[in-house]
């Protein structure tokens, strides 16, 4: 029996803390994180109910039974 890799997305909700000297510096940092979040440490987050979706029908991959991933491999 074949296995399928299906790309999915979902939303999560969490809270981050931003240290800033004043409100102006705070908004500058918020803007920087929106433009480049590579330095942002992801917070503990909660799943947003109803947000799970199949991301892209064109990228569903059929695997044979020998390609089945082991639990925890994905």
C-alpha positions as CSV (number, residue, x, y, z in Angstrom):
1,X,0.0,0.0,0.0
2,X,1.5,3.4,-1.0
3,X,2.1,6.2,1.5
4,X,1.7,9.9,0.6
5,X,3.6,13.0,1.7
6,X,1.2,15.9,1.9
7,X,2.3,19.5,2.6
8,X,0.2,21.1,5.3
9,X,0.1,24.4,7.1
10,X,-1.5,25.6,10.3
11,X,-1.4,28.6,12.5
12,X,-0.2,29.0,16.0
13,X,-0.6,31.7,18.6
14,X,2.1,32.8,21.1
15,X,3.6,35.8,22.8
16,X,7.1,37.2,22.4
17,X,8.8,39.8,24.6
18,X,10.7,42.7,23.0
19,X,13.1,44.7,25.1
20,X,13.2,48.4,24.1
21,X,14.2,51.7,25.7
22,X,11.0,53.4,24.6
23,X,7.9,53.0,22.4
24,X,9.8,54.3,19.3
25,X,12.5,51.7,19.6
26,X,9.8,49.0,20.2
27,X,8.0,49.8,16.9
28,X,11.4,49.8,15.1
29,X,12.1,46.3,16.4
30,X,8.6,45.1,15.5
31,X,9.1,46.4,11.9
32,X,12.5,44.6,11.7
33,X,10.9,41.3,12.9
34,X,8.2,41.6,10.2
35,X,10.8,42.1,7.5
36,X,13.3,39.5,8.8
37,X,12.3,37.0,11.4
38,X,15.5,35.0,11.2
39,X,16.8,36.3,14.6
40,X,13.4,35.8,16.3
41,X,13.2,33.0,18.8
42,X,9.8,31.3,18.4
43,X,7.7,31.2,21.5
44,X,5.8,28.4,23.0
45,X,2.6,28.4,21.0
46,X,-0.9,27.1,20.9
47,X,-2.6,25.7,17.8
48,X,-5.3,28.0,16.3
49,X,-8.4,25.9,16.0
50,X,-9.6,25.3,12.4
51,X,-6.3,26.5,10.8
52,X,-5.0,23.2,9.5
53,X,-5.0,23.1,5.7
54,X,-3.4,21.1,2.8
55,X,-0.9,23.6,1.5
56,X,-0.5,22.6,-2.1
57,X,-2.2,19.8,-4.0
58,X,0.5,19.9,-6.7
59,X,3.2,18.8,-4.3
60,X,1.6,15.7,-2.9
61,X,4.2,12.9,-3.3
62,X,3.3,9.2,-3.6
63,X,5.8,6.9,-1.8
64,X,6.1,3.2,-2.0
65,X,5.7,1.1,1.1
66,X,9.5,0.9,1.5
67,X,9.8,4.7,1.7
68,X,7.4,4.9,4.6
69,X,9.0,7.2,7.2
70,X,9.6,5.9,10.7
71,X,7.7,7.5,13.5
72,X,9.5,10.7,14.5
73,X,11.3,11.1,11.1
74,X,9.2,14.0,10.0
